[in-house]
Amino acid sequence: MTDLLVGQACHSLLANLREERRQELLTRTPLRRIGKVEEVAAAVRFLVDDDAGFVTGAVLAVTGGLGLGQ
């Protein structure tokens, strides 16, 4: 089994975040930005593609670095 770990990405749930909470997320994310839905989709495309046929038991983190060092 291979997993996709998704951090915060632009979608309707984030639109309702208070600015204070949004800034907190950005501060905790080394890339200092919210991910794009297209970036998550690209990771999914990779995992389902034949090029990833030998990838197994992995966790692909699409998080902008959120959680590193924790």
mmCIF file as gemmi writes it, N, C-alpha and C atoms, coordinates in Angstrom:
data_model
loop_
_atom_site.group_PDB
_atom_site.id
_atom_site.type_symbol
_atom_site.label_atom_id
_atom_site.label_alt_id
_atom_site.label_comp_id
_atom_site.label_asym_id
_atom_site.label_entity_id
_atom_site.label_seq_id
_atom_site.pdbx_PDB_ins_code
_atom_site.Cartn_x
_atom_site.Cartn_y
_atom_site.Cartn_z
_atom_site.occupancy
_atom_site.B_iso_or_equiv
_atom_site.pdbx_formal_charge
_atom_site.auth_seq_id
_atom_site.auth_asym_id
_atom_site.pdbx_PDB_model_num
ATOM 1 N N . MET Axp A 1 ? 0.839 -1.181 0 1 0 ? 1 A 1
ATOM 2 C CA . MET Axp A 1 ? 0 0 0 1 0 ? 1 A 1
ATOM 3 C C . MET Axp A 1 ? 0.883 1.243 0 1 0 ? 1 A 1
ATOM 4 N N . THR Axp A 2 ? 0.508 2.201 -0.77 1 0 ? 2 A 1
ATOM 5 C CA . THR Axp A 2 ? 1.202 3.478 -0.832 1 0 ? 2 A 1
ATOM 6 C C . THR Axp A 2 ? 0.214 4.558 -0.417 1 0 ? 2 A 1
ATOM 7 N N . ASP Axp A 3 ? 0.682 5.517 0.375 1 0 ? 3 A 1
ATOM 8 C CA . ASP Axp A 3 ? -0.197 6.571 0.879 1 0 ? 3 A 1
ATOM 9 C C . ASP Axp A 3 ? 0.216 7.928 0.345 1 0 ? 3 A 1
ATOM 10 N N . LEU Axp A 4 ? -0.763 8.799 0.252 1 0 ? 4 A 1
ATOM 11 C CA . LEU Axp A 4 ? -0.538 10.188 -0.112 1 0 ? 4 A 1
ATOM 12 C C . LEU Axp A 4 ? -0.93 11.03 1.095 1 0 ? 4 A 1
ATOM 13 N N . LEU Axp A 5 ? 0.028 11.727 1.661 1 0 ? 5 A 1
ATOM 14 C CA . LEU Axp A 5 ? -0.214 12.595 2.811 1 0 ? 5 A 1
ATOM 15 C C . LEU Axp A 5 ? -0.333 14.02 2.288 1 0 ? 5 A 1
ATOM 16 N N . VAL Axp A 6 ? -1.51 14.594 2.428 1 0 ? 6 A 1
ATOM 17 C CA . VAL Axp A 6 ? -1.771 15.925 1.883 1 0 ? 6 A 1
ATOM 18 C C . VAL Axp A 6 ? -1.867 16.926 3.02 1 0 ? 6 A 1
ATOM 19 N N . GLY Axp A 7 ? -1.1 17.995 2.903 1 0 ? 7 A 1
ATOM 20 C CA . GLY Axp A 7 ? -1.197 19.096 3.857 1 0 ? 7 A 1
ATOM 21 C C . GLY Axp A 7 ? -2.303 20.039 3.409 1 0 ? 7 A 1
ATOM 22 N N . GLN Axp A 8 ? -2.195 21.281 3.78 1 0 ? 8 A 1
ATOM 23 C CA . GLN Axp A 8 ? -3.209 22.24 3.376 1 0 ? 8 A 1
ATOM 24 C C . GLN Axp A 8 ? -3.026 22.583 1.904 1 0 ? 8 A 1
ATOM 25 N N . ALA Axp A 9 ? -4.12 22.584 1.175 1 0 ? 9 A 1
ATOM 26 C CA . ALA Axp A 9 ? -4.116 22.962 -0.232 1 0 ? 9 A 1
ATOM 27 C C . ALA Axp A 9 ? -5.333 23.846 -0.477 1 0 ? 9 A 1
ATOM 28 N N . CYS Axp A 10 ? -5.237 24.699 -1.462 1 0 ? 10 A 1
ATOM 29 C CA . CYS Axp A 10 ? -6.327 25.634 -1.756 1 0 ? 10 A 1
ATOM 30 C C . CYS Axp A 10 ? -7.605 24.889 -2.104 1 0 ? 10 A 1
ATOM 31 N N . HIS Axp A 11 ? -8.583 25.052 -1.301 1 0 ? 11 A 1
ATOM 32 C CA . HIS Axp A 11 ? -9.914 24.544 -1.588 1 0 ? 11 A 1
ATOM 33 C C . HIS Axp A 11 ? -10.906 25.279 -0.706 1 0 ? 11 A 1
ATOM 34 N N . SER Axp A 12 ? -12.169 24.98 -0.848 1 0 ? 12 A 1
ATOM 35 C CA . SER Axp A 12 ? -13.217 25.752 -0.183 1 0 ? 12 A 1
ATOM 36 C C . SER Axp A 12 ? -13.121 25.735 1.337 1 0 ? 12 A 1
ATOM 37 N N . LEU Axp A 13 ? -12.584 24.668 1.931 1 0 ? 13 A 1
ATOM 38 C CA . LEU Axp A 13 ? -12.473 24.621 3.393 1 0 ? 13 A 1
ATOM 39 C C . LEU Axp A 13 ? -11.527 25.694 3.924 1 0 ? 13 A 1
ATOM 40 N N . LEU Axp A 14 ? -10.473 25.984 3.176 1 0 ? 14 A 1
ATOM 41 C CA . LEU Axp A 14 ? -9.519 27.003 3.622 1 0 ? 14 A 1
ATOM 42 C C . LEU Axp A 14 ? -10.053 28.415 3.428 1 0 ? 14 A 1
ATOM 43 N N . ALA Axp A 15 ? -11.025 28.577 2.566 1 0 ? 15 A 1
ATOM 44 C CA . ALA Axp A 15 ? -11.587 29.903 2.317 1 0 ? 15 A 1
ATOM 45 C C . ALA Axp A 15 ? -12.245 30.47 3.567 1 0 ? 15 A 1
ATOM 46 N N . ASN Axp A 16 ? -12.693 29.604 4.465 1 0 ? 16 A 1
ATOM 47 C CA . ASN Axp A 16 ? -13.384 30.053 5.673 1 0 ? 16 A 1
ATOM 48 C C . ASN Axp A 16 ? -12.459 30.254 6.869 1 0 ? 16 A 1
ATOM 49 N N . LEU Axp A 17 ? -11.162 30.062 6.678 1 0 ? 17 A 1
ATOM 50 C CA . LEU Axp A 17 ? -10.217 30.234 7.79 1 0 ? 17 A 1
ATOM 51 C C . LEU Axp A 17 ? -10.074 31.703 8.163 1 0 ? 17 A 1
ATOM 52 N N . ARG Axp A 18 ? -10.02 31.954 9.455 1 0 ? 18 A 1
ATOM 53 C CA . ARG Axp A 18 ? -9.695 33.309 9.903 1 0 ? 18 A 1
ATOM 54 C C . ARG Axp A 18 ? -8.272 33.623 9.473 1 0 ? 18 A 1
ATOM 55 N N . GLU Axp A 19 ? -7.982 34.872 9.214 1 0 ? 19 A 1
ATOM 56 C CA . GLU Axp A 19 ? -6.652 35.287 8.756 1 0 ? 19 A 1
ATOM 57 C C . GLU Axp A 19 ? -5.576 34.896 9.764 1 0 ? 19 A 1
ATOM 58 N N . GLU Axp A 20 ? -5.893 34.969 11.041 1 0 ? 20 A 1
ATOM 59 C CA . GLU Axp A 20 ? -4.934 34.592 12.088 1 0 ? 20 A 1
ATOM 60 C C . GLU Axp A 20 ? -4.531 33.119 11.954 1 0 ? 20 A 1
ATOM 61 N N . ARG Axp A 21 ? -5.508 32.263 11.735 1 0 ? 21 A 1
ATOM 62 C CA . ARG Axp A 21 ? -5.238 30.822 11.581 1 0 ? 21 A 1
ATOM 63 C C . ARG Axp A 21 ? -4.467 30.551 10.287 1 0 ? 21 A 1
ATOM 64 N N . ARG Axp A 22 ? -4.824 31.26 9.23 1 0 ? 22 A 1
ATOM 65 C CA . ARG Axp A 22 ? -4.132 31.11 7.942 1 0 ? 22 A 1
ATOM 66 C C . ARG Axp A 22 ? -2.655 31.47 8.096 1 0 ? 22 A 1
ATOM 67 N N . GLN Axp A 23 ? -2.372 32.574 8.777 1 0 ? 23 A 1
ATOM 68 C CA . GLN Axp A 23 ? -0.986 32.99 8.992 1 0 ? 23 A 1
ATOM 69 C C . GLN Axp A 23 ? -0.232 31.975 9.846 1 0 ? 23 A 1
ATOM 70 N N . GLU Axp A 24 ? -0.913 31.382 10.82 1 0 ? 24 A 1
ATOM 71 C CA . GLU Axp A 24 ? -0.288 30.35 11.654 1 0 ? 24 A 1
ATOM 72 C C . GLU Axp A 24 ? 0.126 29.151 10.797 1 0 ? 24 A 1
ATOM 73 N N . LEU Axp A 25 ? -0.744 28.728 9.896 1 0 ? 25 A 1
ATOM 74 C CA . LEU Axp A 25 ? -0.415 27.623 8.991 1 0 ? 25 A 1
ATOM 75 C C . LEU Axp A 25 ? 0.793 27.965 8.122 1 0 ? 25 A 1
ATOM 76 N N . LEU Axp A 26 ? 0.816 29.178 7.594 1 0 ? 26 A 1
ATOM 77 C CA . LEU Axp A 26 ? 1.934 29.596 6.744 1 0 ? 26 A 1
ATOM 78 C C . LEU Axp A 26 ? 3.241 29.63 7.522 1 0 ? 26 A 1
ATOM 79 N N . THR Axp A 27 ? 3.19 30.046 8.771 1 0 ? 27 A 1
ATOM 80 C CA . THR Axp A 27 ? 4.383 30.101 9.612 1 0 ? 27 A 1
ATOM 81 C C . THR Axp A 27 ? 4.933 28.707 9.875 1 0 ? 27 A 1
ATOM 82 N N . ARG Axp A 28 ? 4.052 27.726 9.998 1 0 ? 28 A 1
ATOM 83 C CA . ARG Axp A 28 ? 4.476 26.348 10.288 1 0 ? 28 A 1
ATOM 84 C C . ARG Axp A 28 ? 4.856 25.569 9.028 1 0 ? 28 A 1
ATOM 85 N N . THR Axp A 29 ? 4.667 26.177 7.864 1 0 ? 29 A 1
ATOM 86 C CA . THR Axp A 29 ? 4.96 25.514 6.595 1 0 ? 29 A 1
ATOM 87 C C . THR Axp A 29 ? 6.243 26.093 6.011 1 0 ? 29 A 1
ATOM 88 N N . PRO Axp A 30 ? 7.305 25.287 5.891 1 0 ? 30 A 1
ATOM 89 C CA . PRO Axp A 30 ? 8.578 25.806 5.39 1 0 ? 30 A 1
ATOM 90 C C . PRO Axp A 30 ? 8.491 26.521 4.038 1 0 ? 30 A 1
ATOM 91 N N . LEU Axp A 31 ? 7.615 26.11 3.14 1 0 ? 31 A 1
ATOM 92 C CA . LEU Axp A 31 ? 7.505 26.79 1.848 1 0 ? 31 A 1
ATOM 93 C C . LEU Axp A 31 ? 6.72 28.093 1.938 1 0 ? 31 A 1
ATOM 94 N N . ARG Axp A 32 ? 6.131 28.366 3.096 1 0 ? 32 A 1
ATOM 95 C CA . ARG Axp A 32 ? 5.425 29.622 3.389 1 0 ? 32 A 1
ATOM 96 C C . ARG Axp A 32 ? 4.299 29.95 2.407 1 0 ? 32 A 1
ATOM 97 N N . ARG Axp A 33 ? 3.607 28.902 1.964 1 0 ? 33 A 1
ATOM 98 C CA . ARG Axp A 33 ? 2.447 29.129 1.108 1 0 ? 33 A 1
ATOM 99 C C . ARG Axp A 33 ? 1.497 27.943 1.223 1 0 ? 33 A 1
ATOM 100 N N . ILE Axp A 34 ? 0.274 28.168 0.779 1 0 ? 34 A 1
ATOM 101 C CA . ILE Axp A 34 ? -0.73 27.115 0.721 1 0 ? 34 A 1
ATOM 102 C C . ILE Axp A 34 ? -0.517 26.354 -0.585 1 0 ? 34 A 1
ATOM 103 N N . GLY Axp A 35 ? -0.646 25.047 -0.52 1 0 ? 35 A 1
ATOM 104 C CA . GLY Axp A 35 ? -0.465 24.24 -1.723 1 0 ? 35 A 1
ATOM 105 C C . GLY Axp A 35 ? -1.575 24.445 -2.734 1 0 ? 35 A 1
ATOM 106 N N . LYS Axp A 36 ? -1.266 24.104 -3.974 1 0 ? 36 A 1
ATOM 107 C CA . LYS Axp A 36 ? -2.243 24.199 -5.057 1 0 ? 36 A 1
ATOM 108 C C . LYS Axp A 36 ? -2.876 22.827 -5.274 1 0 ? 36 A 1
ATOM 109 N N . VAL Axp A 37 ? -4.152 22.836 -5.604 1 0 ? 37 A 1
ATOM 110 C CA . VAL Axp A 37 ? -4.85 21.589 -5.889 1 0 ? 37 A 1
ATOM 111 C C . VAL Axp A 37 ? -4.134 20.847 -7.017 1 0 ? 37 A 1
ATOM 112 N N . GLU Axp A 38 ? -3.61 21.582 -7.979 1 0 ? 38 A 1
ATOM 113 C CA . GLU Axp A 38 ? -2.897 20.968 -9.103 1 0 ? 38 A 1
ATOM 114 C C . GLU Axp A 38 ? -1.65 20.219 -8.641 1 0 ? 38 A 1
ATOM 115 N N . GLU Axp A 39 ? -1.021 20.684 -7.569 1 0 ? 39 A 1
ATOM 116 C CA . GLU Axp A 39 ? 0.164 20.003 -7.038 1 0 ? 39 A 1
ATOM 117 C C . GLU Axp A 39 ? -0.212 18.663 -6.409 1 0 ? 39 A 1
ATOM 118 N N . VAL Axp A 40 ? -1.341 18.633 -5.747 1 0 ? 40 A 1
ATOM 119 C CA . VAL Axp A 40 ? -1.83 17.375 -5.179 1 0 ? 40 A 1
ATOM 120 C C . VAL Axp A 40 ? -2.221 16.426 -6.311 1 0 ? 40 A 1
ATOM 121 N N . ALA Axp A 41 ? -2.896 16.954 -7.315 1 0 ? 41 A 1
ATOM 122 C CA . ALA Axp A 41 ? -3.302 16.132 -8.458 1 0 ? 41 A 1
ATOM 123 C C . ALA Axp A 41 ? -2.09 15.538 -9.171 1 0 ? 41 A 1
ATOM 124 N N . ALA Axp A 42 ? -1.01 16.3 -9.282 1 0 ? 42 A 1
ATOM 125 C CA . ALA Axp A 42 ? 0.207 15.794 -9.928 1 0 ? 42 A 1
ATOM 126 C C . ALA Axp A 42 ? 0.786 14.612 -9.154 1 0 ? 42 A 1
ATOM 127 N N . ALA Axp A 43 ? 0.731 14.675 -7.838 1 0 ? 43 A 1
ATOM 128 C CA . ALA Axp A 43 ? 1.227 13.565 -7.016 1 0 ? 43 A 1
ATOM 129 C C . ALA Axp A 43 ? 0.359 12.322 -7.215 1 0 ? 43 A 1
ATOM 130 N N . VAL Axp A 44 ? -0.947 12.518 -7.292 1 0 ? 44 A 1
ATOM 131 C CA . VAL Axp A 44 ? -1.857 11.394 -7.534 1 0 ? 44 A 1
ATOM 132 C C . VAL Axp A 44 ? -1.577 10.787 -8.906 1 0 ? 44 A 1
ATOM 133 N N . ARG Axp A 45 ? -1.414 11.657 -9.919 1 0 ? 45 A 1
ATOM 134 C CA . ARG Axp A 45 ? -1.113 11.151 -11.27 1 0 ? 45 A 1
ATOM 135 C C . ARG Axp A 45 ? 0.154 10.314 -11.269 1 0 ? 45 A 1
ATOM 136 N N . PHE Axp A 46 ? 1.18 10.766 -10.543 1 0 ? 46 A 1
ATOM 137 C CA . PHE Axp A 46 ? 2.423 10 -10.47 1 0 ? 46 A 1
ATOM 138 C C . PHE Axp A 46 ? 2.174 8.625 -9.863 1 0 ? 46 A 1
ATOM 139 N N . LEU Axp A 47 ? 1.453 8.586 -8.753 1 0 ? 47 A 1
ATOM 140 C CA . LEU Axp A 47 ? 1.252 7.318 -8.053 1 0 ? 47 A 1
ATOM 141 C C . LEU Axp A 47 ? 0.439 6.305 -8.856 1 0 ? 47 A 1
ATOM 142 N N . VAL Axp A 48 ? -0.469 6.774 -9.696 1 0 ? 48 A 1
ATOM 143 C CA . VAL Axp A 48 ? -1.28 5.84 -10.484 1 0 ? 48 A 1
ATOM 144 C C . VAL Axp A 48 ? -0.66 5.532 -11.843 1 0 ? 48 A 1
ATOM 145 N N . ASP Axp A 49 ? 0.414 6.226 -12.192 1 0 ? 49 A 1
ATOM 146 C CA . ASP Axp A 49 ? 1.083 6.024 -13.476 1 0 ? 49 A 1
ATOM 147 C C . ASP Axp A 49 ? 1.962 4.776 -13.441 1 0 ? 49 A 1
ATOM 148 N N . ASP Axp A 50 ? 2.181 4.191 -14.595 1 0 ? 50 A 1
ATOM 149 C CA . ASP Axp A 50 ? 3.066 3.029 -14.696 1 0 ? 50 A 1
ATOM 150 C C . ASP Axp A 50 ? 4.482 3.344 -14.216 1 0 ? 50 A 1
ATOM 151 N N . ASP Axp A 51 ? 4.905 4.609 -14.308 1 0 ? 51 A 1
ATOM 152 C CA . ASP Axp A 51 ? 6.243 4.992 -13.841 1 0 ? 51 A 1
ATOM 153 C C . ASP Axp A 51 ? 6.425 4.747 -12.349 1 0 ? 51 A 1
ATOM 154 N N . ALA Axp A 52 ? 5.332 4.666 -11.609 1 0 ? 52 A 1
ATOM 155 C CA . ALA Axp A 52 ? 5.403 4.407 -10.168 1 0 ? 52 A 1
ATOM 156 C C . ALA Axp A 52 ? 5.089 2.946 -9.858 1 0 ? 52 A 1
ATOM 157 N N . GLY Axp A 53 ? 5.201 2.101 -10.849 1 0 ? 53 A 1
ATOM 158 C CA . GLY Axp A 53 ? 4.848 0.7 -10.688 1 0 ? 53 A 1
ATOM 159 C C . GLY Axp A 53 ? 5.653 -0.048 -9.638 1 0 ? 53 A 1
ATOM 160 N N . PHE Axp A 54 ? 6.85 0.427 -9.326 1 0 ? 54 A 1
ATOM 161 C CA . PHE Axp A 54 ? 7.698 -0.243 -8.341 1 0 ? 54 A 1
ATOM 162 C C . PHE Axp A 54 ? 7.669 0.474 -6.993 1 0 ? 54 A 1
ATOM 163 N N . VAL Axp A 55 ? 6.847 1.508 -6.887 1 0 ? 55 A 1
ATOM 164 C CA . VAL Axp A 55 ? 6.699 2.249 -5.632 1 0 ? 55 A 1
ATOM 165 C C . VAL Axp A 55 ? 5.643 1.538 -4.795 1 0 ? 55 A 1
ATOM 166 N N . THR Axp A 56 ? 6.041 1.092 -3.612 1 0 ? 56 A 1
ATOM 167 C CA . THR Axp A 56 ? 5.096 0.42 -2.729 1 0 ? 56 A 1
ATOM 168 C C . THR Axp A 56 ? 5.513 0.637 -1.276 1 0 ? 56 A 1
ATOM 169 N N . GLY Axp A 57 ? 4.552 0.712 -0.4 1 0 ? 57 A 1
ATOM 170 C CA . GLY Axp A 57 ? 4.845 0.899 1.019 1 0 ? 57 A 1
ATOM 171 C C . GLY Axp A 57 ? 5.422 2.261 1.342 1 0 ? 57 A 1
ATOM 172 N N . ALA Axp A 58 ? 5.151 3.235 0.488 1 0 ? 58 A 1
ATOM 173 C CA . ALA Axp A 58 ? 5.711 4.573 0.676 1 0 ? 58 A 1
ATOM 174 C C . ALA Axp A 58 ? 4.615 5.555 1.072 1 0 ? 58 A 1
ATOM 175 N N . VAL Axp A 59 ? 5.042 6.642 1.687 1 0 ? 59 A 1
ATOM 176 C CA . VAL Axp A 59 ? 4.144 7.754 1.975 1 0 ? 59 A 1
ATOM 177 C C . VAL Axp A 59 ? 4.694 8.961 1.232 1 0 ? 59 A 1
ATOM 178 N N . LEU Axp A 60 ? 3.934 9.461 0.271 1 0 ? 60 A 1
ATOM 179 C CA . LEU Axp A 60 ? 4.331 10.644 -0.481 1 0 ? 60 A 1
ATOM 180 C C . LEU Axp A 60 ? 3.697 11.849 0.205 1 0 ? 60 A 1
ATOM 181 N N . ALA Axp A 61 ? 4.529 12.685 0.803 1 0 ? 61 A 1
ATOM 182 C CA . ALA Axp A 61 ? 4.038 13.845 1.554 1 0 ? 61 A 1
ATOM 183 C C . ALA Axp A 61 ? 3.976 15.066 0.646 1 0 ? 61 A 1
ATOM 184 N N . VAL Axp A 62 ? 2.779 15.557 0.424 1 0 ? 62 A 1
ATOM 185 C CA . VAL Axp A 62 ? 2.556 16.763 -0.368 1 0 ? 62 A 1
ATOM 186 C C . VAL Axp A 62 ? 2.072 17.811 0.629 1 0 ? 62 A 1
ATOM 187 N N . THR Axp A 63 ? 3.028 18.35 1.388 1 0 ? 63 A 1
ATOM 188 C CA . THR Axp A 63 ? 2.681 19.186 2.542 1 0 ? 63 A 1
ATOM 189 C C . THR Axp A 63 ? 3.395 20.532 2.582 1 0 ? 63 A 1
ATOM 190 N N . GLY Axp A 64 ? 4.279 20.788 1.636 1 0 ? 64 A 1
ATOM 191 C CA . GLY Axp A 64 ? 5.066 22.018 1.698 1 0 ? 64 A 1
ATOM 192 C C . GLY Axp A 64 ? 6.033 22.017 2.869 1 0 ? 64 A 1
ATOM 193 N N . GLY Axp A 65 ? 6.244 20.84 3.453 1 0 ? 65 A 1
ATOM 194 C CA . GLY Axp A 65 ? 7.15 20.714 4.592 1 0 ? 65 A 1
ATOM 195 C C . GLY Axp A 65 ? 6.462 20.815 5.942 1 0 ? 65 A 1
ATOM 196 N N . LEU Axp A 66 ? 5.129 21.006 5.942 1 0 ? 66 A 1
ATOM 197 C CA . LEU Axp A 66 ? 4.379 21.091 7.2 1 0 ? 66 A 1
ATOM 198 C C . LEU Axp A 66 ? 4.64 19.849 8.037 1 0 ? 66 A 1
ATOM 199 N N . GLY Axp A 67 ? 5.03 20.037 9.263 1 0 ? 67 A 1
ATOM 200 C CA . GLY Axp A 67 ? 5.283 18.919 10.165 1 0 ? 67 A 1
ATOM 201 C C . GLY Axp A 67 ? 6.729 18.469 10.223 1 0 ? 67 A 1
ATOM 202 N N . LEU Axp A 68 ? 7.595 19.02 9.381 1 0 ? 68 A 1
ATOM 203 C CA . LEU Axp A 68 ? 9.007 18.638 9.44 1 0 ? 68 A 1
ATOM 204 C C . LEU Axp A 68 ? 9.596 19.024 10.79 1 0 ? 68 A 1
ATOM 205 N N . GLY Axp A 69 ? 10.376 18.152 11.352 1 0 ? 69 A 1
ATOM 206 C CA . GLY Axp A 69 ? 11.033 18.44 12.62 1 0 ? 69 A 1
ATOM 207 C C . GLY Axp A 69 ? 10.12 18.292 13.826 1 0 ? 69 A 1
ATOM 208 N N . GLN Axp A 70 ? 8.941 17.758 13.625 1 0 ? 70 A 1
ATOM 209 C CA . GLN Axp A 70 ? 8.023 17.581 14.757 1 0 ? 70 A 1
ATOM 210 C C . GLN Axp A 70 ? 7.958 16.139 15.147 1 0 ? 70 A 1
